[in-house]
Amino acid sequence: MSRGLTSAQIRAARALIRWSAAKLAREAALGLATIRRAELSQSETSMTVANGLAVRRVLEAAGVIFIDENGGAGPGVRLRKRQGKND
């Protein structure tokens, strides 16, 4: 299984899908303060495993793919390719 989410991954994921911290908190059924604390940490967040999974699940459902650290590149995020008629 992959490592926990980093604060940078959460911020970048929100930016990709244009969600506010408040929307992420609502969708993950967490407090806004929990999201803000997680995004302020320097690397991996101090969220509980359950909270980290809740955040990951809602962001993945919204189209975010989490990328584990690969070589020296570090962990990241990207958007899943949309499946549509014009693809």
KEFIFI-76239 format. One record per residue: residue number from 1; residue in one letter; x, y, z of N, C-alpha, C, O in turn. Coordinates in steps of 0.001 Angstrom, whole numbers, always signed. Atoms other than C-alpha are relative to their C-alpha. Example, Ala and Ser with C-alpha at 12.3 -4.5 7.8 and 13.67 -1.06 7.14 Angstrom:
% KEFIFI-76239
<pt balum="1" torpa="a" n_c1="+890" n_c2="-1190" n_c3="+0" ca_c1="+12300" ca_c2="-4500" ca_c3="+7800" c_c1="+900" c_c2="+1200" c_c3="+0" o_c1="+1936" o_c2="+1181" o_c3="+665"/>
<pt balum="2" torpa="s" n_c1="-820" n_c2="-1190" n_c3="-60" ca_c1="+13670" ca_c2="-1060" ca_c3="+7140" c_c1="-770" c_c2="+1090" c_c3="+730" o_c1="-261" o_c2="+2198" o_c3="+899"/>
% end
This chain:
% KEFIFI-76239
<pt balum="1" torpa="m" n_c1="+843" n_c2="-1181" n_c3="+0" ca_c1="+0" ca_c2="+0" ca_c3="+0" c_c1="+885" c_c2="+1239" c_c3="+0" o_c1="+2019" o_c2="+1202" o_c3="+478"/>
<pt balum="2" torpa="s" n_c1="-784" n_c2="-1222" n_c3="+91" ca_c1="+1154" ca_c2="+3539" ca_c3="-620" c_c1="+127" c_c2="+666" c_c3="+1359" o_c1="-617" o_c2="+369" o_c3="+2293"/>
<pt balum="3" torpa="r" n_c1="-221" n_c2="-763" n_c3="-1222" ca_c1="+2452" ca_c2="+5865" ca_c3="+2046" c_c1="-1133" c_c2="+1004" c_c3="+169" o_c1="-1977" o_c2="+1166" o_c3="-713"/>
<pt balum="4" torpa="g" n_c1="+1001" n_c2="-1019" n_c3="-247" ca_c1="+315" ca_c2="+8556" ca_c3="+3604" c_c1="+146" c_c2="+1172" c_c3="-952" o_c1="+1178" o_c2="+1335" o_c3="-1604"/>
<pt balum="5" torpa="l" n_c1="-18" n_c2="-1175" n_c3="+866" ca_c1="-548" ca_c2="+11704" ca_c3="+1715" c_c1="+896" c_c2="+1085" c_c3="+591" o_c1="+1001" o_c2="+1225" o_c3="+1810"/>
<pt balum="6" torpa="t" n_c1="-755" n_c2="-1156" n_c3="-462" ca_c1="+1736" ca_c2="+14697" ca_c3="+1901" c_c1="-894" c_c2="+1231" c_c3="-81" o_c1="-1897" o_c2="+1245" o_c3="-795"/>
<pt balum="7" torpa="s" n_c1="+764" n_c2="-1242" n_c3="+37" ca_c1="+460" ca_c2="+18194" ca_c3="+2525" c_c1="+5" c_c2="+584" c_c3="-1418" o_c1="-1010" o_c2="+1112" o_c3="-1873"/>
<pt balum="8" torpa="a" n_c1="-91" n_c2="-523" n_c3="+1363" ca_c1="+1684" ca_c2="+19209" ca_c3="-948" c_c1="-936" c_c2="-750" c_c3="-945" o_c1="-1535" o_c2="-140" o_c3="-1830"/>
<pt balum="9" torpa="q" n_c1="+909" n_c2="+766" n_c3="+845" ca_c1="-294" ca_c2="+16370" ca_c3="-2561" c_c1="-1445" c_c2="+449" c_c3="+207" o_c1="-2202" o_c2="+576" o_c3="-755"/>
<pt balum="10" torpa="i" n_c1="+1375" n_c2="-434" n_c3="-271" ca_c1="-3489" ca_c2="+17489" ca_c3="-850" c_c1="-255" c_c2="+1364" c_c3="-623" o_c1="-1282" o_c2="+1565" o_c3="-1271"/>
<pt balum="11" torpa="r" n_c1="+164" n_c2="-1343" n_c3="+582" ca_c1="-2988" ca_c2="+21133" ca_c3="-1866" c_c1="-53" c_c2="-65" c_c3="-1520" o_c1="-890" o_c2="+586" o_c3="-2145"/>
<pt balum="12" torpa="a" n_c1="-42" n_c2="+110" n_c3="+1462" ca_c1="-2108" ca_c2="+20174" ca_c3="-5440" c_c1="-1260" c_c2="-670" c_c3="-538" o_c1="-1795" o_c2="-260" o_c3="-1568"/>
<pt balum="13" torpa="a" n_c1="+1220" n_c2="+692" n_c3="+428" ca_c1="-5058" ca_c2="+17790" ca_c3="-5713" c_c1="-1187" c_c2="+961" c_c3="+11" o_c1="-1979" o_c2="+994" o_c3="-931"/>
<pt balum="14" torpa="r" n_c1="+1094" n_c2="-981" n_c3="-72" ca_c1="-7452" ca_c2="+20507" ca_c3="-4563" c_c1="+87" c_c2="+1000" c_c3="-1137" o_c1="-926" o_c2="+1366" o_c3="-1733"/>
<pt balum="15" torpa="a" n_c1="-182" n_c2="-968" n_c3="+1083" ca_c1="-5968" ca_c2="+22915" ca_c3="-7083" c_c1="-406" c_c2="-588" c_c3="-1351" o_c1="-1035" o_c2="+90" o_c3="-2163"/>
<pt balum="16" torpa="l" n_c1="+341" n_c2="+634" n_c3="+1276" ca_c1="-6355" ca_c2="+20434" ca_c3="-9946" c_c1="-1498" c_c2="-79" c_c3="-236" o_c1="-1969" o_c2="+86" o_c3="-1361"/>
<pt balum="17" torpa="i" n_c1="+1450" n_c2="+139" n_c3="+179" ca_c1="-10051" ca_c2="+19963" ca_c3="-9287" c_c1="-759" c_c2="+1243" c_c3="+449" o_c1="-1990" o_c2="+1270" o_c3="+459"/>
<pt balum="18" torpa="r" n_c1="+565" n_c2="-1302" n_c3="-384" ca_c1="-10617" ca_c2="+23533" ca_c3="-8083" c_c1="-963" c_c2="-88" c_c3="+1174" o_c1="-2051" o_c2="+489" o_c3="+1151"/>
<pt balum="19" torpa="w" n_c1="+774" n_c2="+114" n_c3="-1236" ca_c1="-11939" ca_c2="+22604" ca_c3="-4654" c_c1="+622" c_c2="+887" c_c3="+1064" o_c1="+1845" o_c2="+988" o_c3="+1163"/>
<pt balum="20" torpa="s" n_c1="-487" n_c2="-724" n_c3="-1172" ca_c1="-11658" ca_c2="+24845" ca_c3="-1640" c_c1="+276" c_c2="-1005" c_c3="+1115" o_c1="-161" o_c2="-2154" o_c3="+1056"/>
<pt balum="21" torpa="a" n_c1="-229" n_c2="+853" n_c3="-1169" ca_c1="-10428" ca_c2="+23436" ca_c3="+1649" c_c1="-1335" c_c2="-332" c_c3="+658" o_c1="-1525" o_c2="-1442" o_c3="+1155"/>
<pt balum="22" torpa="a" n_c1="+1321" n_c2="+222" n_c3="-601" ca_c1="-14002" ca_c2="+23834" ca_c3="+2912" c_c1="-765" c_c2="-1088" c_c3="-757" o_c1="-1428" o_c2="-1917" o_c3="-133"/>
<pt balum="23" torpa="k" n_c1="+690" n_c2="+1036" n_c3="+781" ca_c1="-15376" ca_c2="+21700" ca_c3="+46" c_c1="+617" c_c2="-1368" c_c3="+274" o_c1="-104" o_c2="-2352" o_c3="+435"/>
<pt balum="24" torpa="l" n_c1="-651" n_c2="+1274" n_c3="-313" ca_c1="-12792" ca_c2="+18991" ca_c3="+686" c_c1="-432" c_c2="-491" c_c3="+1371" o_c1="-725" o_c2="-1673" o_c3="+1546"/>
<pt balum="25" torpa="a" n_c1="+422" n_c2="+377" n_c3="-1358" ca_c1="-13686" ca_c2="+19017" ca_c3="+4379" c_c1="-1427" c_c2="-549" c_c3="-23" o_c1="-1710" o_c2="-1577" o_c3="+593"/>
<pt balum="26" torpa="r" n_c1="+1402" n_c2="+468" n_c3="+89" ca_c1="-17404" ca_c2="+18682" ca_c3="+3561" c_c1="-83" c_c2="-1377" c_c3="-660" o_c1="-737" o_c2="-2284" o_c3="-145"/>
<pt balum="27" torpa="e" n_c1="+71" n_c2="+1255" n_c3="+764" ca_c1="-16896" ca_c2="+15909" ca_c3="+1008" c_c1="+589" c_c2="-1170" c_c3="+786" o_c1="+100" o_c2="-2295" o_c3="+683"/>
<pt balum="28" torpa="a" n_c1="-660" n_c2="+1056" n_c3="-783" ca_c1="-14607" ca_c2="+13941" ca_c3="+3356" c_c1="-615" c_c2="-163" c_c3="+1388" o_c1="-187" o_c2="-1016" o_c3="+2167"/>
<pt balum="29" torpa="a" n_c1="+660" n_c2="+17" n_c3="-1317" ca_c1="-16886" ca_c2="+14581" ca_c3="+6367" c_c1="+999" c_c2="+235" c_c3="+1131" o_c1="+990" o_c2="-452" o_c3="+2153"/>
<pt balum="30" torpa="l" n_c1="-1000" n_c2="-378" n_c3="-993" ca_c1="-14026" ca_c2="+16188" ca_c3="+8274" c_c1="-153" c_c2="+1481" c_c3="+311" o_c1="-828" o_c2="+2215" o_c3="-411"/>
<pt balum="31" torpa="g" n_c1="+10" n_c2="-1412" n_c3="-338" ca_c1="-13564" ca_c2="+19501" ca_c3="+9989" c_c1="+966" c_c2="+782" c_c3="-875" o_c1="+2000" o_c2="+263" o_c3="-1294"/>
<pt balum="32" torpa="l" n_c1="-876" n_c2="-866" n_c3="+788" ca_c1="-12066" ca_c2="+22390" ca_c3="+8056" c_c1="+1363" c_c2="+147" c_c3="+676" o_c1="+2387" o_c2="+177" o_c3="-5"/>
<pt balum="33" torpa="a" n_c1="-1268" n_c2="-121" n_c3="-725" ca_c1="-9411" ca_c2="+22749" ca_c3="+10773" c_c1="+897" c_c2="-1213" c_c3="-242" o_c1="+2119" o_c2="-1074" o_c3="-295"/>
<pt balum="34" torpa="t" n_c1="-776" n_c2="+1218" n_c3="+281" ca_c1="-8325" ca_c2="+19138" ca_c3="+10103" c_c1="+693" c_c2="+118" c_c3="-1345" o_c1="+1871" o_c2="-217" o_c3="-1470"/>
<pt balum="35" torpa="i" n_c1="-577" n_c2="-165" n_c3="+1341" ca_c1="-7775" ca_c2="+19896" ca_c3="+6414" c_c1="+1087" c_c2="+1070" c_c3="+33" o_c1="+2168" o_c2="+872" o_c3="-522"/>
<pt balum="36" torpa="r" n_c1="-991" n_c2="-1083" n_c3="-52" ca_c1="-5971" ca_c2="+23156" ca_c3="+7131" c_c1="+1276" c_c2="-443" c_c3="+712" o_c1="+2376" o_c2="-134" o_c3="+256"/>
<pt balum="37" torpa="r" n_c1="-1193" n_c2="+509" n_c3="-707" ca_c1="-3640" ca_c2="+21482" ca_c3="+9667" c_c1="+784" c_c2="-953" c_c3="-897" o_c1="+2012" o_c2="-893" o_c3="-955"/>
<pt balum="38" torpa="a" n_c1="-663" n_c2="+971" n_c3="+878" ca_c1="-2904" ca_c2="+18685" ca_c3="+7198" c_c1="+774" c_c2="+703" c_c3="-1103" o_c1="+1855" o_c2="+255" o_c3="-1483"/>
<pt balum="39" torpa="e" n_c1="-649" n_c2="-700" n_c3="+1098" ca_c1="-2019" ca_c2="+21179" ca_c3="+4480" c_c1="+1168" c_c2="+864" c_c3="+452" o_c1="+1967" o_c2="+1298" o_c3="-378"/>
<pt balum="40" torpa="l" n_c1="-1092" n_c2="-831" n_c3="-513" ca_c1="+355" ca_c2="+23129" ca_c3="+6732" c_c1="+1247" c_c2="-791" c_c3="+372" o_c1="+2321" o_c2="-208" o_c3="+524"/>
<pt balum="41" torpa="s" n_c1="-1157" n_c2="+788" n_c3="-412" ca_c1="+2639" ca_c2="+20248" ca_c3="+7664" c_c1="+1059" c_c2="+9" c_c3="-1100" o_c1="+756" o_c2="+289" o_c3="-2260"/>
<pt balum="42" torpa="q" n_c1="-1115" n_c2="-72" n_c3="+945" ca_c1="+6040" ca_c2="+20025" ca_c3="+5984" c_c1="+65" c_c2="-1177" c_c3="-974" o_c1="+510" o_c2="-1009" o_c3="-2110"/>
<pt balum="43" torpa="s" n_c1="-63" n_c2="+1162" n_c3="+895" ca_c1="+5741" ca_c2="+16522" ca_c3="+4534" c_c1="-1266" c_c2="-816" c_c3="+170" o_c1="-2353" o_c2="-358" o_c3="-182"/>
<pt balum="44" torpa="e" n_c1="+1209" n_c2="+782" n_c3="-256" ca_c1="+3397" ca_c2="+13702" ca_c3="+5506" c_c1="-826" c_c2="+679" c_c3="+1072" o_c1="-289" o_c2="+1285" o_c3="+2000"/>
<pt balum="45" torpa="t" n_c1="+888" n_c2="-639" n_c3="-962" ca_c1="+396" ca_c2="+14915" ca_c3="+7407" c_c1="-61" c_c2="-822" c_c3="+1282" o_c1="+373" o_c2="-1974" o_c3="+1324"/>
<pt balum="46" torpa="s" n_c1="+185" n_c2="+714" n_c3="-1261" ca_c1="-392" ca_c2="+13988" ca_c3="+10981" c_c1="-1440" c_c2="-490" c_c3="+137" o_c1="-1885" o_c2="-807" o_c3="+1240"/>
<pt balum="47" torpa="m" n_c1="+1376" n_c2="+496" n_c3="-39" ca_c1="-3936" ca_c2="+12939" ca_c3="+10044" c_c1="-24" c_c2="-1457" c_c3="+421" o_c1="+927" o_c2="-2202" o_c3="+185"/>
<pt balum="48" torpa="t" n_c1="+174" n_c2="+1412" n_c3="-319" ca_c1="-5222" ca_c2="+9677" ca_c3="+11405" c_c1="-119" c_c2="-779" c_c3="-1305" o_c1="-396" o_c2="-207" o_c3="-2358"/>
<pt balum="49" torpa="v" n_c1="+127" n_c2="+845" n_c3="+1188" ca_c1="-5259" ca_c2="+6762" ca_c3="+8993" c_c1="-1400" c_c2="+133" c_c3="-588" o_c1="-1554" o_c2="+242" o_c3="-1805"/>
<pt balum="50" torpa="a" n_c1="+1386" n_c2="-109" n_c3="+484" ca_c1="-9065" ca_c2="+6996" ca_c3="+8776" c_c1="-237" c_c2="+1325" c_c3="-722" o_c1="-869" o_c2="+1348" o_c3="-1778"/>
<pt balum="51" torpa="n" n_c1="+186" n_c2="-1303" n_c3="+643" ca_c1="-8988" ca_c2="+10720" ca_c3="+7967" c_c1="+767" c_c2="+86" c_c3="-1307" o_c1="+262" o_c2="+627" o_c3="-2291"/>
<pt balum="52" torpa="g" n_c1="-788" n_c2="+10" n_c3="+1226" ca_c1="-6218" ca_c2="+10268" ca_c3="+5415" c_c1="-686" c_c2="-800" c_c3="-1099" o_c1="-692" o_c2="-392" o_c3="-2260"/>
<pt balum="53" torpa="l" n_c1="+732" n_c2="+806" n_c3="+986" ca_c1="-8214" ca_c2="+7522" ca_c3="+3699" c_c1="-1242" c_c2="+721" c_c3="-499" o_c1="-1570" o_c2="+637" o_c3="-1683"/>
<pt balum="54" torpa="a" n_c1="+1195" n_c2="-754" n_c3="+404" ca_c1="-11343" ca_c2="+9699" ca_c3="+3676" c_c1="+371" c_c2="+1070" c_c3="-1022" o_c1="-318" o_c2="+1243" o_c3="-2027"/>
<pt balum="55" torpa="v" n_c1="-462" n_c2="-1040" n_c3="+927" ca_c1="-9426" ca_c2="+12521" ca_c3="+1988" c_c1="+394" c_c2="-631" c_c3="-1329" o_c1="-9" o_c2="-160" o_c3="-2393"/>
<pt balum="56" torpa="r" n_c1="-434" n_c2="+676" n_c3="+1236" ca_c1="-7806" ca_c2="+10145" ca_c3="-511" c_c1="-1198" c_c2="-480" c_c3="-815" o_c1="-1241" o_c2="-280" o_c3="-2029"/>
<pt balum="57" torpa="r" n_c1="+1159" n_c2="+558" n_c3="+724" ca_c1="-11124" ca_c2="+8485" ca_c3="-1401" c_c1="-812" c_c2="+1070" c_c3="-715" o_c1="-1185" o_c2="+884" o_c3="-1873"/>
<pt balum="58" torpa="v" n_c1="+822" n_c2="-1023" n_c3="+660" ca_c1="-13040" ca_c2="+11692" ca_c3="-2112" c_c1="+774" c_c2="+675" c_c3="-1126" o_c1="+193" o_c2="+1012" o_c3="-2158"/>
<pt balum="59" torpa="l" n_c1="-783" n_c2="-612" n_c3="+1074" ca_c1="-10183" ca_c2="+13180" ca_c3="-4127" c_c1="+143" c_c2="-951" c_c3="-1181" o_c1="+72" o_c2="-520" o_c3="-2332"/>
<pt balum="60" torpa="e" n_c1="-71" n_c2="+972" n_c3="+1091" ca_c1="-9770" ca_c2="+9972" ca_c3="-6130" c_c1="-1337" c_c2="-97" c_c3="-728" o_c1="-1366" o_c2="-217" o_c3="-1953"/>
<pt balum="61" torpa="a" n_c1="+1329" n_c2="+39" n_c3="+625" ca_c1="-13529" ca_c2="+9885" ca_c3="-6753" c_c1="-231" c_c2="+1221" c_c3="-891" o_c1="-994" o_c2="+1159" o_c3="-1855"/>
<pt balum="62" torpa="a" n_c1="+119" n_c2="-1225" n_c3="+787" ca_c1="-13216" ca_c2="+13435" ca_c3="-8102" c_c1="+960" c_c2="+18" c_c3="-1195" o_c1="+954" o_c2="+965" o_c3="-1982"/>
<pt balum="63" torpa="g" n_c1="-860" n_c2="+110" n_c3="+1174" ca_c1="-10570" ca_c2="+12293" ca_c3="-10606" c_c1="+1488" c_c2="+150" c_c3="+252" o_c1="+2269" o_c2="+164" o_c3="-700"/>
<pt balum="64" torpa="v" n_c1="-1419" n_c2="-166" n_c3="-328" ca_c1="-7251" ca_c2="+12720" ca_c3="-8781" c_c1="+674" c_c2="-1370" c_c3="+98" o_c1="+111" o_c2="-2312" o_c3="+655"/>
<pt balum="65" torpa="i" n_c1="-838" n_c2="+1192" n_c3="-136" ca_c1="-4543" ca_c2="+10063" ca_c3="-9090" c_c1="+1203" c_c2="+408" c_c3="+840" o_c1="+1885" o_c2="+1381" o_c3="+520"/>
<pt balum="66" torpa="f" n_c1="-1161" n_c2="-273" n_c3="-848" ca_c1="-1919" ca_c2="+10004" ca_c3="-6333" c_c1="+1177" c_c2="-806" c_c3="-502" o_c1="+1059" o_c2="-2002" o_c3="-768"/>
<pt balum="67" torpa="i" n_c1="-1216" n_c2="+625" n_c3="+511" ca_c1="+1614" ca_c2="+9238" ca_c3="-7473" c_c1="+985" c_c2="-103" c_c3="+1160" o_c1="+1336" o_c2="+899" o_c3="+1783"/>
<pt balum="68" torpa="d" n_c1="-987" n_c2="+211" n_c3="-1056" ca_c1="+4027" ca_c2="+7695" ca_c3="-4975" c_c1="+1360" c_c2="+521" c_c3="-456" o_c1="+1595" o_c2="+731" o_c3="-1646"/>
<pt balum="69" torpa="e" n_c1="-1346" n_c2="-459" n_c3="+331" ca_c1="+7613" ca_c2="+8877" ca_c3="-4799" c_c1="+649" c_c2="-1003" c_c3="-934" o_c1="+600" o_c2="-2211" o_c3="-703"/>
<pt balum="70" torpa="n" n_c1="-623" n_c2="+843" n_c3="+1005" ca_c1="+9496" ca_c2="+7548" ca_c3="-7796" c_c1="+1400" c_c2="+528" c_c3="-237" o_c1="+1580" o_c2="+1584" o_c3="-844"/>
<pt balum="71" torpa="g" n_c1="-1362" n_c2="-488" n_c3="+115" ca_c1="+13240" ca_c2="+7834" ca_c3="-7672" c_c1="+159" c_c2="+1245" c_c3="+855" o_c1="-206" o_c2="+1236" o_c3="+2031"/>
<pt balum="72" torpa="g" n_c1="-175" n_c2="-1239" n_c3="-734" ca_c1="+14106" ca_c2="+11380" ca_c3="-6647" c_c1="-1076" c_c2="+1026" c_c3="-286" o_c1="-999" o_c2="+2156" o_c3="+196"/>
<pt balum="73" torpa="a" n_c1="+1012" n_c2="-975" n_c3="+429" ca_c1="+11012" ca_c2="+13001" ca_c3="-8145" c_c1="-951" c_c2="+406" c_c3="+1114" o_c1="-1492" o_c2="+1511" o_c3="+1081"/>
<pt balum="74" torpa="g" n_c1="+926" n_c2="-313" n_c3="-1078" ca_c1="+8922" ca_c2="+12874" ca_c3="-4989" c_c1="-1431" c_c2="-345" c_c3="-367" o_c1="-1748" o_c2="-555" o_c3="-1537"/>
<pt balum="75" torpa="p" n_c1="+1399" n_c2="+332" n_c3="+243" ca_c1="+5226" ca_c2="+12138" ca_c3="-4588" c_c1="-708" c_c2="+1144" c_c3="-710" o_c1="-275" o_c2="+2294" o_c3="-636"/>
<pt balum="76" torpa="g" n_c1="+749" n_c2="-1025" n_c3="+722" ca_c1="+2684" ca_c2="+13989" ca_c3="-6703" c_c1="-1435" c_c2="-411" c_c3="-248" o_c1="-1935" o_c2="-1377" o_c3="+329"/>
<pt balum="77" torpa="v" n_c1="+1379" n_c2="+278" n_c3="+391" ca_c1="-782" ca_c2="+14050" ca_c3="-8212" c_c1="-178" c_c2="+314" c_c3="-1476" o_c1="+603" o_c2="+1067" o_c3="-2057"/>
<pt balum="78" torpa="r" n_c1="+415" n_c2="-337" n_c3="+1366" ca_c1="-2379" ca_c2="+14134" ca_c3="-11642" c_c1="-1472" c_c2="-289" c_c3="-125" o_c1="-2060" o_c2="-914" o_c3="+758"/>
<pt balum="79" torpa="l" n_c1="+1411" n_c2="+275" n_c3="+236" ca_c1="-5867" ca_c2="+14013" ca_c3="-13084" c_c1="-148" c_c2="-1235" c_c3="-864" o_c1="+630" o_c2="-1466" o_c3="-1789"/>
<pt balum="80" torpa="r" n_c1="+333" n_c2="+1165" n_c3="+806" ca_c1="-7356" ca_c2="+10829" ca_c3="-14437" c_c1="-546" c_c2="+495" c_c3="-1336" o_c1="-1270" o_c2="+1489" o_c3="-1380"/>
<pt balum="81" torpa="k" n_c1="+508" n_c2="-363" n_c3="+1317" ca_c1="-8077" ca_c2="+11017" ca_c3="-18152" c_c1="-1507" c_c2="-186" c_c3="-20" o_c1="-2017" o_c2="-1236" o_c3="+370"/>
<pt balum="82" torpa="r" n_c1="+1462" n_c2="+72" n_c3="+86" ca_c1="-11734" ca_c2="+11752" ca_c3="-18701" c_c1="-417" c_c2="-975" c_c3="-1085" o_c1="+158" o_c2="-989" o_c3="-2173"/>
<pt balum="83" torpa="q" n_c1="+548" n_c2="+935" n_c3="+981" ca_c1="-13688" ca_c2="+9037" ca_c3="-20472" c_c1="-1261" c_c2="+624" c_c3="-570" o_c1="-2277" o_c2="+734" o_c3="+117"/>
<pt balum="84" torpa="g" n_c1="+1159" n_c2="-632" n_c3="+599" ca_c1="-16036" ca_c2="+10697" ca_c3="-22887" c_c1="-64" c_c2="-299" c_c3="-1486" o_c1="+789" o_c2="-1000" o_c3="-2031"/>
<pt balum="85" torpa="k" n_c1="+210" n_c2="+235" n_c3="+1436" ca_c1="-17323" ca_c2="+10698" ca_c3="-26451" c_c1="+1130" c_c2="+553" c_c3="-837" o_c1="+1481" o_c2="-27" o_c3="-1865"/>
<pt balum="86" torpa="n" n_c1="-1017" n_c2="-657" n_c3="+814" ca_c1="-14593" ca_c2="+13031" ca_c3="-27677" c_c1="+1416" c_c2="-459" c_c3="+303" o_c1="+2365" o_c2="+95" o_c3="-251"/>
<pt balum="87" torpa="d" n_c1="-1354" n_c2="+476" n_c3="-337" ca_c1="-11653" ca_c2="+11105" ca_c3="-26181" c_c1="+495" c_c2="-978" c_c3="-1032" o_c1="+1611" o_c2="-1485" o_c3="-917"/>
% end
